[in-house]
Amino acid sequence: MQEDSRQHVKDAPDSQFRWLEIDGSDLRFLIRKHLALALFLVFLCAAIGFLLTKVLRPVFTSQAVVYLRPNFEKDIELQNSFSKLDDDDSLRSVEMAMVSDTVILNTIERLGLRDEEEYLGPTYIGLPPRTDYAVLKRIRKRYKSKLIPNTRLVELKGKDYSAERSKLIVETMIEEFLAHLKAERDRKQKVLRATLVEQADAALAEALESEKKLEAFRAENPEMIVEQDSEVFQERLLQYGEALNDAIAEKSDLEGTLLSLKNIDPKEEPYRIFQILQNRNSEYLSDLMRMHAEAKSKLASVAERNTADHPSYREAAGELKEVEATIAKYATEMKSGLDSEFQAASSKVDKFSEDLAKVQKEFVSFKSKSAEFRGIKETIDRSWNTYSSLQEKVTDLDLYPETELNFVTVISRPIVPDKKSAPKGSLWAAGGGVLGMILVAGILGWRYRNGLPITDETQVNSFPGVESIGRLEVPRKAKVGEPVGREWLNPAIAVCRSRILHVSAVGPGMSVTRVPSAIAQTYATKNIRTLVISIRETAEEPIPELKPDDTQMLTTLDWSIERLLEPEQLVRKMARCLESFDRIILDTTAVKSRAARDAVASIVEANVIAIVEEVSTRQELKVVVDQLRGAGAEKVSALLLRERRRIKKTELLESGTESIPEFSKIRELSGRAAVM
């Protein structure tokens, strides 16, 4: 039993979401039971919505269409602007500006509508203070502007309780929009002129101050012709640089040559000196070399004819020696002259370096003063140009103080509407119908949330541990004790193996209280001795009396609920009753006490729950099933009853047990149970 209870709890869905379960039977039940109410509520709300349109004040709508010229920003801006907004953004900006708070307030002020009760509406009367915010909150939604896609047209709509006034308001809004832009442009123009004049005065003062600085600069540097080009100094620097480079090159060449002649003796090696200084050989050296060759040749010729002691030989040798001495002396002079040239070249390099440094210093000073001079000149030119440009702008503003804004062209002017635009009967009726549907949905949801009734056997069998034993149609006002038909055979056969049967009910009703007597009559008709014990909450007679029927097969007994509160005595009483009856049926259909069900369920062999279709809810069934299983009931069956005002008459049960094998074995089974 405990394992079955745990399995029942495990298989049962979460009670928090149990109400969300719904199937086709539930939907059919809700539609069938509430269709008339739903249709009535929908039509009623639609009719109320339509009738309200006859009571509410009519609203008239007037509209106008304006065209915005391309590049219209130039008419609004006083100066060229480099805005990143594209044309679509500009159009949308104008679309919103046409119904801005300022335009609306200026319109109602111009038309004197701030204190107009008919304009503001009856609900606004006597609600001071009538501030701008309060007025706008009341009327803001009446005016709308819309940019027609892929065009430069803007549609302006205005609603009002008066047809003539709606036209007048739309016209005035367009005029106020342009007037507001013009006033804003004029205000900016005044501010711009004052700014331009202030900037022009500042530029003039700067130009005059710069002129004074230029005069002072000229006075401080009278010797400098600052207007001359810097190319003069550049040429001088270039000349001094080239001269210095040539001197340095000459000094380097002389220094190298001196190093080559340093260890050469001109007297010993004059020809080597001549060879190194061959680029310096002169005509005189050529004569010496020729004379040396002639003297040498003469000496050789004389030596062939005469001896060394001969006067001719000595004369020729003396001439050769004299020429060689002259050559050595000339070599010595060339070497000494090279030293003098090197000293002169070094002096020249030093002098050119000093001159170049002096010129560079003068050039730096010139560049600094020239830059200062040009800066002053540029400041003067810029200040005078700025002053002239600003003066031209101020002159233009003075010559053309006002300009008309012609970027807006009214394509379609507003007219007086001849039909109201709101409230529309069809829309209000449709809205009422939708409201009625929402109301119906709320009612159905409330009905569904509070628990739907059981509509078929499938829903009964969906409860863990509960088995349906039949679905019967019964009269709504049937009485206990009336003859039963053959439709009660199947429910009686389903529980015929249980000697002690407990019948309880889900909810009150005549049909559920008839179930115990109907099953008992079925048994009695088939010659099965049956005792029906009806548990009542009222006080019983001092000594309960058995009440057999005419056939002596069906006996009834009334007990009060107090007799069930003593389990041991109840078991003994049931045992004594089984000695005289084949079947005992305990009827608790008229008892609401849980203690009575618990006491009975603990001693019976089977439990039958009578359920009224479309009346008993699943929540109620769950409560009863949980009570019975909590009391230890191992088997729970359910009998579904469908109440009808009128039902077809069925064939009554015939006496005897021959045609039903289950009933023919009951006496034998009862006898064995009694022996055990």
C-alpha positions in Angstrom: 0.0 0.0 0.0 2.8 2.4 0.8 4.6 1.6 -2.4 1.4 2.4 -4.4 1.0 5.7 -2.5 4.6 6.6 -3.3 4.1 5.7 -7.0 0.9 7.8 -7.0 2.8 10.8 -5.7 5.6 10.3 -8.2 3.3 9.9 -11.2 1.0 12.8 -10.2 1.8 16.1 -12.1 2.9 19.1 -10.2 -0.1 20.7 -8.6 1.2 24.2 -9.3 0.8 23.5 -13.1 -2.0 21.1 -13.0 -4.6 23.7 -13.9 -2.7 24.3 -17.2 -3.8 20.9 -18.5 -6.5 21.1 -21.1 -7.8 18.9 -23.8 -10.4 18.8 -26.6 -13.1 17.8 -24.2 -12.5 20.8 -22.0 -12.6 23.1 -25.0 -15.8 21.6 -26.2 -17.3 21.9 -22.8 -16.3 25.6 -22.4 -17.6 26.4 -25.9 -20.9 24.6 -25.4 -21.6 25.9 -22.0 -20.5 29.5 -22.6 -21.2 30.1 -26.3 -24.5 31.9 -25.7 -22.9 34.1 -22.9 -19.9 34.8 -25.1 -22.0 35.9 -28.1 -24.2 38.0 -25.8 -21.3 39.8 -24.2 -19.5 40.4 -27.6 -22.7 41.8 -29.2 -23.5 43.8 -26.0 -20.1 45.4 -25.9 -20.2 46.1 -29.6 -23.6 47.8 -29.2 -22.5 49.8 -26.3 -19.4 51.0 -28.3 -21.6 51.9 -31.2 -24.1 53.8 -29.0 -21.3 55.7 -27.3 -20.4 57.3 -30.7 -23.9 58.8 -30.7 -23.3 60.3 -27.2 -19.7 61.5 -27.4 -18.9 64.9 -29.0 -17.9 64.7 -32.7 -14.4 65.4 -33.6 -13.5 67.0 -37.0 -10.1 66.7 -38.8 -8.7 69.3 -41.2 -5.5 68.7 -43.0 -3.0 70.5 -45.2 -0.1 69.4 -47.4 3.1 71.6 -47.8 6.0 71.2 -50.1 9.6 71.8 -48.8 12.0 73.2 -51.4 15.4 71.5 -51.7 18.3 73.1 -49.8 15.8 75.0 -47.7 18.4 75.1 -44.9 19.9 78.1 -46.6 16.8 80.2 -45.9 17.0 79.4 -42.3 20.8 79.6 -41.6 22.4 83.1 -41.7 25.8 81.7 -42.5 27.1 78.7 -44.5 27.0 75.6 -42.3 28.8 72.4 -42.8 26.1 70.2 -41.2 26.4 66.4 -41.5 22.7 66.0 -41.7 21.4 64.6 -45.0 18.3 65.8 -46.7 16.1 63.1 -45.1 17.2 64.2 -41.6 16.4 67.8 -42.5 12.9 66.9 -43.8 12.2 64.8 -40.6 13.4 67.8 -38.5 10.9 70.1 -40.2 8.2 67.4 -39.8 8.7 67.4 -36.1 9.1 71.2 -35.8 5.7 71.9 -37.5 3.9 70.4 -34.4 6.4 71.6 -31.8 5.2 72.8 -28.4 6.1 76.4 -29.3 4.1 76.4 -32.5 1.0 74.9 -30.8 1.2 77.4 -27.9 1.6 80.4 -30.2 -1.4 79.1 -32.3 -3.8 78.9 -29.3 -2.5 82.2 -28.0 -3.1 83.9 -31.4 -6.6 82.4 -31.7 -7.4 83.1 -28.0 -8.2 79.5 -27.2 -6.4 79.1 -23.9 -9.5 80.0 -21.9 -12.0 78.5 -24.5 -14.0 75.9 -22.6 -15.4 74.3 -25.8 -11.9 74.0 -27.2 -10.3 72.5 -24.1 -13.2 70.1 -23.4 -15.7 69.8 -20.6 -13.4 67.7 -18.4 -10.9 70.5 -18.3 -13.2 73.2 -17.0 -12.4 74.4 -13.5 -9.0 72.7 -13.3 -6.6 75.6 -12.6 -3.9 76.5 -13.2 -4.0 76.4 -17.0 -0.2 76.3 -17.4 1.5 75.6 -20.7 2.3 72.1 -19.6 -1.3 71.4 -18.5 -2.7 72.8 -21.8 -0.2 70.9 -23.9 -0.9 67.7 -22.0 -4.6 68.1 -22.9 -4.3 69.0 -26.6 -0.9 67.7 -27.7 -2.3 64.6 -29.4 -4.7 66.5 -31.6 -2.0 67.7 -34.0 0.2 65.5 -36.0 2.6 65.9 -39.0 3.7 63.2 -41.3 6.4 63.1 -44.0 5.0 61.3 -47.0 7.5 58.7 -48.0 9.7 59.3 -51.0 8.5 62.9 -51.4 9.2 66.3 -50.0 5.6 66.7 -48.9 4.6 67.0 -45.2 1.0 66.4 -44.2 -0.3 68.4 -41.2 -3.5 67.3 -39.4 -5.5 69.1 -36.7 -8.5 67.8 -34.8 -11.1 69.9 -33.0 -14.7 69.8 -31.8 -15.6 72.5 -34.4 -15.2 71.9 -38.1 -14.5 75.6 -38.9 -12.0 75.9 -36.0 -10.1 72.8 -37.1 -9.5 74.5 -40.5 -8.5 77.8 -38.9 -6.1 76.0 -36.5 -4.3 74.2 -39.3 -3.9 77.4 -41.3 -2.6 79.3 -38.3 -0.2 76.5 -37.4 1.5 76.9 -40.8 1.7 80.6 -40.4 3.0 80.4 -36.9 5.6 77.8 -37.9 6.9 80.3 -40.6 6.6 83.2 -38.2 8.5 81.3 -35.5 11.3 80.5 -37.9 11.4 84.1 -39.1 11.5 85.5 -35.6 14.2 83.0 -34.6 16.1 84.0 -37.7 15.7 87.8 -36.9 16.9 87.1 -33.4 19.9 85.3 -34.7 20.5 88.1 -37.2 20.7 90.7 -34.4 23.0 88.5 -32.4 25.1 87.9 -35.5 25.3 91.6 -36.3 26.5 92.5 -32.8 29.0 89.7 -33.0 30.3 90.8 -36.4 30.6 94.5 -35.2 32.5 93.4 -32.1 34.8 91.2 -34.2 35.4 94.0 -36.8 36.3 96.5 -34.0 38.8 93.9 -32.6 40.3 93.4 -36.1 40.6 97.2 -36.6 42.3 97.6 -33.3 44.7 94.8 -34.1 45.6 96.3 -37.5 46.3 99.8 -36.0 48.4 98.2 -33.2 50.4 96.3 -35.8 51.0 99.4 -37.8 52.6 101.0 -34.7 54.8 98.0 -34.2 56.0 98.2 -37.8 56.9 101.9 -37.4 58.8 101.1 -34.2 60.6 98.2 -36.0 61.7 100.6 -38.8 63.0 103.1 -36.3 65.0 100.5 -34.4 66.6 99.1 -37.6 67.2 102.0 -40.0 70.2 100.5 -41.6 68.5 97.3 -42.6 66.6 97.0 -45.7 64.3 94.3 -44.5 62.4 94.2 -47.7 65.4 92.8 -49.7 65.3 89.2 -50.7 67.4 86.7 -48.6 69.0 85.4 -51.9 71.7 88.1 -51.6 72.9 86.6 -48.3 72.6 83.1 -49.8 74.8 84.0 -52.7 77.4 85.5 -50.4 77.3 82.5 -48.2 77.8 80.3 -51.3 80.8 82.3 -52.5 82.5 82.3 -49.1 81.8 78.6 -48.8 83.3 77.8 -52.2 86.4 79.9 -51.5 86.9 78.2 -48.1 86.5 74.8 -49.7 89.2 75.6 -52.4 91.6 76.9 -49.7 91.1 73.8 -47.7 91.7 71.6 -50.7 94.9 73.6 -51.6 96.2 73.3 -48.1 95.5 69.6 -48.0 97.4 69.1 -51.3 100.4 71.1 -50.1 100.4 69.3 -46.8 100.5 66.0 -48.6 103.3 67.1 -50.9 105.4 68.3 -47.9 105.0 65.0 -46.2 106.4 63.3 -49.4 109.4 65.7 -49.5 110.1 65.7 -45.8 113.0 63.0 -45.8 114.4 63.9 -49.3 117.7 65.9 -49.4 117.5 68.3 -52.4 121.3 68.2 -52.8 121.4 64.4 -52.9 118.2 63.7 -54.7 117.2 66.8 -56.7 115.6 64.7 -59.5 113.3 62.9 -57.1 112.1 66.3 -55.9 111.5 67.3 -59.5 109.7 64.1 -60.1 107.3 64.7 -57.1 106.9 68.3 -58.1 106.6 67.6 -61.7 103.3 69.6 -61.9 105.4 72.6 -60.8 108.2 72.2 -63.3 108.9 75.5 -65.2 110.8 76.4 -68.3 113.8 77.3 -66.3 114.0 73.7 -65.0 113.8 72.5 -68.6 116.8 74.7 -69.5 118.7 73.4 -66.6 118.0 69.8 -67.6 119.0 70.6 -71.2 122.2 72.3 -70.0 122.9 69.3 -67.7 122.5 66.9 -70.6 124.8 69.0 -72.9 127.4 69.2 -70.2 127.3 65.5 -69.5 127.5 64.8 -73.3 130.4 67.2 -73.7 132.2 65.5 -70.8 131.7 62.1 -72.3 133.0 63.3 -75.7 136.1 64.9 -74.2 136.8 61.8 -72.0 137.0 59.7 -75.2 139.9 61.9 -76.6 141.6 63.1 -73.5 142.6 62.0 -70.0 141.3 63.5 -66.8 144.4 65.7 -66.4 143.8 67.3 -69.7 142.6 70.9 -69.6 139.7 70.2 -71.9 138.5 67.4 -69.6 138.8 69.5 -66.5 136.9 72.3 -68.2 134.1 70.0 -69.3 134.0 68.4 -65.8 133.8 71.9 -64.2 130.9 72.9 -66.4 129.0 69.7 -65.5 129.6 70.2 -61.8 128.5 73.8 -62.0 125.2 72.8 -63.7 124.6 70.1 -61.1 125.1 72.6 -58.3 122.7 74.9 -60.0 120.1 72.0 -60.2 120.6 71.2 -56.5 120.1 74.8 -55.5 117.0 75.1 -57.6 115.6 71.9 -56.0 116.3 73.4 -52.6 114.5 76.6 -53.6 111.5 74.6 -54.8 111.2 72.8 -51.5 111.5 76.0 -49.5 109.0 77.7 -51.8 106.5 74.8 -51.1 106.8 75.5 -47.4 105.9 79.1 -47.9 102.9 78.2 -50.1 101.6 75.9 -47.3 101.9 78.7 -44.7 100.0 81.0 -47.1 97.3 78.4 -47.7 96.8 77.9 -44.0 96.4 81.6 -43.5 93.9 81.8 -46.3 91.8 79.0 -44.8 91.7 80.8 -41.4 90.7 84.1 -43.0 87.9 82.5 -45.1 86.6 80.7 -42.0 86.4 83.9 -40.1 84.7 85.7 -43.0 82.2 82.9 -43.4 81.3 82.8 -39.7 80.8 86.6 -39.8 78.5 86.4 -42.8 76.5 83.5 -41.2 76.0 85.6 -38.1 74.8 88.5 -40.1 72.4 86.2 -42.0 71.0 84.7 -38.8 70.4 88.2 -37.5 68.8 89.2 -40.8 66.6 86.2 -40.9 65.3 86.9 -37.3 64.5 90.5 -38.1 63.1 89.6 -41.5 60.8 87.1 -39.8 59.7 89.6 -37.3 59.1 92.1 -40.1 57.1 89.7 -42.2 55.1 88.6 -39.1 54.1 92.2 -38.5 53.3 92.7 -42.1 51.1 89.5 -42.3 49.3 90.6 -39.1 48.6 93.9 -40.6 47.3 92.4 -43.9 45.2 89.7 -42.1 43.7 92.2 -39.7 42.8 94.6 -42.5 41.3 91.8 -44.6 39.3 90.5 -41.6 38.0 94.0 -40.9 37.0 94.5 -44.5 35.3 91.1 -44.7 33.3 91.7 -41.5 32.4 95.2 -42.6 31.0 93.8 -45.8 28.9 91.3 -43.9 27.6 94.0 -41.5 26.8 96.2 -44.6 24.9 93.3 -46.2 22.8 92.8 -43.0 22.1 96.5 -42.8 21.0 96.7 -46.5 18.8 93.6 -46.2 17.5 93.5 -42.6 14.5 91.2 -43.4 14.2 88.3 -45.8 11.1 86.3 -46.6 11.1 82.5 -45.9 9.8 81.0 -49.1 11.0 77.4 -48.8 7.5 76.2 -47.8 4.7 76.0 -50.4 1.2 75.1 -49.4 0.1 72.4 -52.0 -3.2 71.6 -50.4 -4.9 74.2 -48.2 -7.1 73.1 -45.3 -10.8 73.0 -45.8 -13.8 72.8 -43.5 -14.7 69.1 -43.1 -18.3 68.2 -43.6 -18.1 64.8 -41.8 -16.8 64.0 -38.4 -13.6 61.9 -38.2 -14.2 60.5 -34.7 -15.7 58.7 -33.0 -16.4 56.2 -35.8 -19.2 53.9 -35.1 -17.6 50.9 -36.9 -14.3 51.3 -35.0 -16.0 51.7 -31.7 -18.2 48.8 -32.4 -15.2 46.7 -33.3 -13.4 47.9 -30.3 -16.4 47.0 -28.1 -16.5 43.6 -29.7 -12.8 43.1 -29.0 -13.4 44.2 -25.4 -16.3 41.8 -25.2 -14.0 39.0 -26.5 -11.4 39.9 -23.8 -14.1 39.9 -21.2 -15.3 36.4 -22.4 -11.7 35.2 -22.4 -11.3 36.5 -18.8 -14.5 34.7 -17.8 -13.4 31.5 -19.4 -10.0 31.8 -17.9 -11.4 32.4 -14.5 -13.7 29.4 -15.0 -10.8 27.3 -16.2 -8.5 28.5 -13.4 -11.1 27.6 -10.7 -11.3 24.1 -12.1 -13.0 22.5 -15.1 -15.4 19.6 -14.7 -14.8 16.1 -15.8 -16.2 15.5 -19.3 -15.2 12.0 -20.3 -13.7 8.7 -19.1 -10.3 9.5 -20.5 -9.9 12.3 -17.9 -10.9 9.9 -15.2 -8.5 7.2 -16.3 -5.7 9.8 -16.4 -5.7 9.8 -12.5 -3.1 7.3 -11.2 -4.7 4.4 -9.5 -8.3 5.2 -10.7 -10.2 3.0 -13.2 -13.5 3.9 -14.8 -16.1 1.2 -14.6 -18.7 2.9 -16.9 -20.4 6.0 -18.1 -24.2 6.1 -17.7 -26.9 8.6 -18.6 -29.2 9.1 -15.7 -32.3 11.4 -15.2 -31.5 14.6 -13.5 -34.3 14.2 -10.9 -34.2 10.5 -10.4 -35.4 9.1 -7.0 -33.7 6.6 -4.8 -35.5 3.2 -5.1 -36.7 3.5 -8.6 -36.3 0.4 -10.8 -33.0 0.1 -12.6 -32.3 -0.8 -16.2 -29.8 -3.1 -17.8 -27.2 -0.3 -18.1 -26.3 -0.8 -14.4 -25.1 -4.4 -15.0 -21.6 -3.5 -16.2 -20.8 -1.3 -13.2 -22.2 -3.9 -10.8 -20.3 -6.7 -12.5 -17.0 -4.6 -12.3 -17.1 -4.6 -8.5 -19.0 -7.8 -7.9 -16.0 -9.7 -6.5 -15.8 -7.2 -3.5 -18.0 -8.3 -0.6 -17.8 -5.0 1.1 -18.2 -2.0 -1.2 -17.8 1.6 -0.4 -19.6 4.2 -2.6 -18.7 7.9 -2.2 -19.4 10.9 -4.4 -17.6 13.9 -5.8 -20.0 16.8 -5.2 -23.7 16.7 -4.2 -26.6 15.7 -6.4 -29.6 13.4 -6.7 -27.8 11.2 -9.3 -24.8 10.4 -7.1 -27.0 9.4 -4.1 -28.8 7.0 -6.3 -25.7 5.0 -7.2 -25.5 2.8 -4.1 -29.2 1.8 -4.2 -28.9 1.2 -8.0 -26.0 -1.2 -7.6 -27.7 -2.8 -4.6 -30.9 -3.2 -6.7 -28.9 -4.8 -9.5 -27.5 -7.4 -7.0 -30.9 -8.0 -5.4 -32.5 -8.5 -8.8 -30.0 -11.3 -9.5 -30.9 -12.9 -6.1 -27.8 -11.6 -4.3 -28.5 -10.7 -0.7 -27.4 -7.1 -0.4 -27.2 -4.7 2.6 -27.0 -1.0 2.0 -25.7 1.0 5.0 -26.4 4.7 4.4 -24.2 7.0 6.5 -25.9 10.2 7.6 -24.6 13.2 9.4 -27.9 13.6 11.2 -28.7 11.8 14.5 -30.0 8.2 14.0 -32.8 6.4 15.8 -31.9 4.9 19.2 -31.9 1.4 17.7 -31.2 1.3 14.0 -33.7 -0.9 12.2 -33.1 -3.1 9.2 -35.5 -2.4 6.4 -35.8 -5.3 3.9 -37.8 -4.9 0.7 -40.5 -7.2 -0.6 -38.1 -9.7 -2.1 -36.0 -9.9 1.1 -32.9 -9.6 -1.2 -32.3 -5.8 -0.5 -32.0 -4.5 3.0 -31.3 -0.9 4.0 -29.9 0.4 7.2 -29.3 4.0 8.3 -26.2 4.8 10.5 -25.0 8.1 11.9 -21.4 9.2 11.3 -20.6 8.5 15.0 -20.7 4.8 14.5 -17.7 5.0 12.1 -15.5 6.6 14.8 -14.9 3.2 16.5 -12.9 1.1 14.0 -12.9 -2.2 16.1 -16.6 -2.2 16.6 -17.1 -1.3 13.0 -15.1 -4.4 11.9 -17.0 -6.7 14.2 -20.3 -5.3 12.9 -19.2 -5.9 9.3 -18.3 -9.5 10.1 -21.7 -10.2 11.6 -23.4 -8.6 8.6 -21.5 -10.8 6.2 -23.0 -13.9 7.9 -26.4 -12.8 6.7 -25.7 -10.9 3.5 -23.7 -11.7 0.3 -22.8 -8.1 -0.3 -22.5 -5.0 1.9 -22.6 -1.5 0.4 -21.5 1.4 2.6 -23.0 4.7 1.2 -21.2 7.9 2.1 -22.5 10.0 -0.8 -24.4 12.2 1.5 -21.5 12.8 3.9 -18.9 15.5 3.5 -16.7 14.5 6.5 -13.3 13.2 5.6 -13.2 11.1 8.8 -16.2 9.0 7.5 -14.4 8.3 4.2 -11.2 7.4 6.0 -12.9 5.0 8.4 -14.9 3.2 5.7 -12.1 3.0 3.2 -9.9 1.2 5.7 -12.2 -1.8 6.0 -13.8 -2.2 2.5 -12.5 -4.3 -0.4 -13.4 -1.8 -3.1 -14.2 1.9 -3.5 -16.5 3.4 -6.1 -16.6 7.2 -6.6 -19.7 8.6 -8.3 -18.9 11.5 -10.6 -21.4 13.8 -12.3 -20.2 14.6 -15.8 -19.7 18.4 -16.4 -20.4 19.1 -12.7 -17.7 17.4 -10.7 -14.3 18.9 -11.2 -10.9 17.2 -11.4 -9.7 19.1 -8.3 -12.6 17.6 -6.3 -11.9 14.1 -7.7 -8.2 14.5 -6.8 -9.1 15.4 -3.2 -11.4 12.4 -2.8 -8.9 10.0 -4.4 -6.1 11.3 -2.2 -8.3 10.8 0.9 -9.2 7.2 0.0 -5.6 6.3 -0.9 -4.3 8.0 2.2 -6.8 5.8 4.3 -5.4 2.7 2.7 -7.7 2.0 -0.2 -6.0 -0.3 -2.7 -8.6 -0.2 -5.4 -10.5 2.9 -6.5 -13.1 2.8 -9.3 -15.1 5.6 -10.8 -18.5 5.7 -12.3 -19.2 8.6 -14.6 -22.9 9.8 -14.6 -24.2 12.1 -17.3 -27.4 13.9 -16.1 -30.2 14.4 -18.6 -33.6 15.9 -18.3 -35.1 13.2 -20.3 -33.6 9.8 -21.3 -34.8 6.9 -23.3 -36.5 4.2 -21.3 -34.2 1.2 -21.0 -35.1 -2.5 -20.5 -35.5 -3.4 -16.8 -33.4 -6.1 -15.3 -34.7 -9.6 -15.2 -34.5 -11.8 -12.1 -32.2 -14.8 -12.0 -28.5 -15.4 -12.3 -28.3 -17.9 -15.2 -27.3 -15.4 -17.9 -24.5 -13.8 -15.8 -21.7 -16.2 -14.7 -20.2 -13.6 -12.3 -23.3 -13.4 -10.2 -23.8 -17.2 -10.2 -20.5 -17.6 -8.4 -21.1 -15.0 -5.7 -22.9 -17.4 -3.3 -20.0 -19.9 -3.6 -17.4 -17.2 -3.0 -19.4 -15.7 -0.2 -19.6 -19.1 1.5 -15.8 -19.6 1.3 -15.1 -16.2 2.7 -17.5 -16.9 5.6 -15.7 -20.1 6.4 -12.3 -18.4 6.3 
